Every structure is written in C-alpha cells, then in structure tokens.
Amino acid sequence: MIAIGLFGITMGACAKVEASARAAGLAERLGYDSVWAPEHAVLPAPRPPNSPLDPSYPILDPLVTLAHVAALTTRIKLATGVVLIPQHHPVLLSKQLVTLDLLSAGRLMFGVGVGYLDDELRASGVPMGERGSRADEYLRALHSLWADEHPHCEGAHVNIVDVDAHPRPTGGRIHVVVGGQAPAAHRRAVQFGAGWYGFRLDRAAAAAQVESLRRAAEAVGRDLAELEISVTPVEPLTNQIVADYAGLGVDRLVVAPPRGPFWRTGWSYTDYEDFIRRNAPAQLGAAEIPDSP
C-alpha cells in the first residue's frame, strides 16, 4: 500500500524550531511515514520568474532542523527534499549526513537535486554548467566514504585519497533519493540512488516519469522495482487519486500545501496543521505507519 509523506516542515509557517518539531510529531502520530525538508540557502533578489519563492521567504537548514526533529521523534523517516548537492563539498557533507543518520537510528533519507537558480548556485561558487558533473562526482565520493574500506575518489572537483572517515552509516549506506525530472536525473537515480523523487506532478506526468525511469534502469541492467518512487502530487488527493498513483508504481506520495498562501507566508501554523490532518493516511486510504516501533 502506498505511503504518505509530508513536505515543508522547515519553511514558511514552520520556519521555527518549535513549529517544525510540532508538525513532525503530529505527522508521526497520524501515521505519516516521512517528513521532507527542502533547501534554499539563498534566494534570488529581486525574485526572477523562475524562482519559486520571494527572497524574504523563510527556510531553515534541512540537516540541522532534521537533527532536532530526530531527537523528538522515534519512528518517522527524516528526508531532505532536496539538498542541492553541487553546493556542498562531499567530505564535510558526508560527516553531517552520517552523524544525522546515526543520531536518528538510521531514519535519514538523503534527497538530492542539482538546483536550477543561477543566482543561488553562483552565490555558492558553483557554475551552472558544472551542476551535473559535480552532482555525479559528489555522489560517487559519498558512496566511497560510506562503504569502501579505503575511500578513494579523484576527479575534476574531488580529490579524496589517503584518508578515512568513521563512524560509517547505519547499515553501511545512507538511503539516497535523487530528485529531478530530466533524463540526466533519471540516469543519476538508477546509478546512485535507492529512490527517486518527483515534485508537483499530476498523474499523467508521473506516468511519463516512471516510464522514463524504467528505460534508464533497463539501460544499466537494473530492475526498477529496486527504486523507491516518491511523488509530490500537484492535485488535491482523494482515495481514488491515491489508488491511481499507486497503480502507476508510485510508492510514496509526499503531500505539500497547494501553491498560494503557504508559499507567500500567508499561512499560519494552524493552517499547516489543518492540512496535515486532512491529508493523514487514514483519510486517504493509504498505509498508516504505527506511531511506535
């Protein structure tokens, strides 16, 4: 049965520690399987047409906030949705991720994307044209730091030789979820990921994305069933719509407030809490995850 995750616990009305923790705790009690935290370290100012948010819109750091949430929850998975990986050197990022993975007893899901806002990337020292190559190299480096007896990764952006890093993640690896709708993202997902994440898709778009992922998996000899598919739907959910996504091969729906007041700081925390309750798994005929292990 399809699982339900919750997007946005670090932004807007939840961009306060007490609010993000309260939202995650409510989601855990209501049977959500995961909470998802996005990343924008900076936003373009003034706002260009392709930016999703005004530059004054508040967003907490996802890893720091999820560490706080980890201490106040016991079961719910903690996902970044998504960290813009070209903006993070993998040696430091690996230490942060492994620490969060261990502090949360293996509940971390590391969602990654390459970013698309030129001003944000430039402010982080990343040329737009290097997003993809950095993402591939950084993911390769992370996997080596987590799993190889002698970590090693050399390339245009990374030089990891004659070093080691401990402790290692719970189970030897961290659950990597690759976000993005372009063929390069699908190739990256089947090469490096345990999952794929598509943001704001209707059922037709989700079907097309799943088919593209299937072709990418076949090209490298991988079974698509090994890849956990998560989608944030663009449409309000009903039991039938949830069943339709499940029929497409989607494993998890990550619900996000609709475009509107939430994305313009027009929602209060009470509005967000009402949204959490309305979209709880029991309301949608989805899998309810028990509140305790």
Secondary structure, 3 states (H helix, E strand, C coil): CCEEEEECCCEHHHCCHHHHHHHHHHHHHCCCCEEEECCCCCCCCCCCCCCCCCCCCCECCHHHHHHHHHHHCCCCEEEECCEEHHHCCHHHHHHHHHHHHHHCCCCEEEEEECCCCHHHHHHCCCCHHHHHHHHHHHHHHHHHHHHCCCCCEECCCCEECCCCCCCCCHHHCCEEEEECCCHHHHHHHHHHCCEEEEEEECHHHHHHHHHHHHHHHHHCCCCHHHCEEEEEECCCCCHHHHHHHHHCCCCEEEECCCCCHHHHCCCCHHHHHHHHHHCCHHHHCCCCCCCCC
